């Protein structure tokens, strides 16, 4: 029987020092922590099969969805519909700490990528294996 996942997401997000850390992968969604250093960005991307939710816990940044730009900070949430070109950019002087939910899952379960370079060099797409 599946038990799900429970944690203090605010604390985990603020303490995360990894570019990407997959916390939980379900059949229809995936919870991932992210940390962008000042000046860093996720990079312009399109998910043709995934909606994506972002929640920002600290720092300042911009989210660009197609031709729309949003300034974001602690407490802000953004939803990116599947098929939209998007990017998240840290425009501040402190790390931009956030978590994201992909629907359905996008990355291989359990991966941790310390830096963006590590994430780009070792991308691991979702392989159908869930956390439980």
ABEGO torsion letter per residue (X at the ends): XBAEBBBBAAAAAAABABABBBABBBAABBBBBBBBBBGBBAEBBBBAABBBBBBBABEBBBBBBEABBBBBBBGBBBBBBBGBBBBBBBABABBBBBBBBBOBBABBBGBBBABAAAAAAABBBBAGBBAX
